[in-house]
Amino acid sequence: MNILTTPYQVEVYRIRSKDFSPQVEVVASYIRHKEKYLLLHRAEGTAQEHTWGVPGGKVEEKESPRSAVMREVVEETGFQLNKNLLNQVGTLYIRYPHMDFVYHMFSQEVEDRPDIFLSNEHQDYCWLSMGEAFNLPLISGAKEAFHHFLALEVGTVLPRKSFYFVRHGETDVNANPHIKRVNYDLPLNQKGREQALSLRNLVQNLPFKKVICSPIQRAQETKNLALDTANLDCHDDERFSECCAEVWTNMVMLEEGSGYQVCNAVQKFLSRVLHGLASSLKEEDPVFIVAHGGIHWAICYHMNIENHPWKIGNCEIVHFEPHGESEWKARIVS
């Protein structure tokens, strides 16, 4: 069989592994019209011929990903993206058997379907919903990338401001996950209360003036035990409520290289968290967020945090801060 027609075994990651060694960088454009995306059908004789994928291609030397996606879309479709409406969604790290490459995702909504003029790399095109696209023979990694795209395209931009985050103290279910949970709104156990109290000396030296807390009982108890709430501006935000177990299980599978999918519940949770965080970071004063492990994971996933655990322990304080033009970094304070 001609290797060009054989789909590759592929792994698609949100965070790069230590042995990841990219040979190229690639851009992809998710052009959407009324919930349908533009897909191109690869021509015979091209790599992975007869498969479908979104417009895109390799980043050239000394070219930025944004410039590359503008150029590639024109070359492959004849359509000129509006650079002012072009949204950079996120970056993935893709491993084929013979190469690693960085994959930059961009999106743009169009009011009217543009006229498409295909290059010789493609033989056809169509506009399909995400679900319809999954029924096509997609280029290797496209399905996994689509799921990450759904998870990352939350429609909000985070202000570039540092903030603090703490996960609530221990509950009986944290101590023994095999306990059958009969109540979602769990209180802290004795160890959890002690953990929260032990934070008092540490947090009083941190430079924040506003506290934003999940309304769930275990987070509220942690806030009241760890912080001098009488002298702080404290607010509750439903958007920092924890996800259910099913959402958590499906969401953290995005750490794997394959085998995951983003259901509506995961997409809504990630969007809720990021809109809550964006709102919090618009505050004039630095903020301290008291919430849950799922909230911390969602923040790390969206920011593509490296060299920091996405799953943290009870009452661990994390300092998030912007790094460079678009990156973020995080470190455990406690």
Secondary structure as UniProt FT lines:
FT   HELIX           3..5
FT   STRAND          11..13
FT   TURN            18..19
FT   STRAND          22..33
FT   TURN            34..35
FT   STRAND          36..42
FT   TURN            44..45
FT   TURN            47..50
FT   STRAND          52..53
FT   STRAND          56..58
FT   TURN            61..62
FT   HELIX           65..77
FT   TURN            83..85
FT   STRAND          87..96
FT   TURN            97..98
FT   STRAND          99..109
FT   TURN            120..121
FT   STRAND          122..128
FT   HELIX           130..133
FT   TURN            134..135
FT   TURN            140..141
FT   HELIX           142..152
FT   STRAND          163..167
FT   HELIX           172..175
FT   TURN            177..178
FT   HELIX           190..197
FT   TURN            198..199
FT   HELIX           200..203
FT   TURN            204..205
FT   STRAND          210..213
FT   HELIX           217..226
FT   HELIX           229..231
FT   STRAND          233..236
FT   HELIX           238..240
FT   HELIX           245..252
FT   HELIX           253..255
FT   HELIX           264..280
FT   TURN            281..282
FT   STRAND          287..291
FT   HELIX           293..303
FT   TURN            314..315
FT   STRAND          317..323
FT   TURN            324..326
FT   STRAND          327..332
//
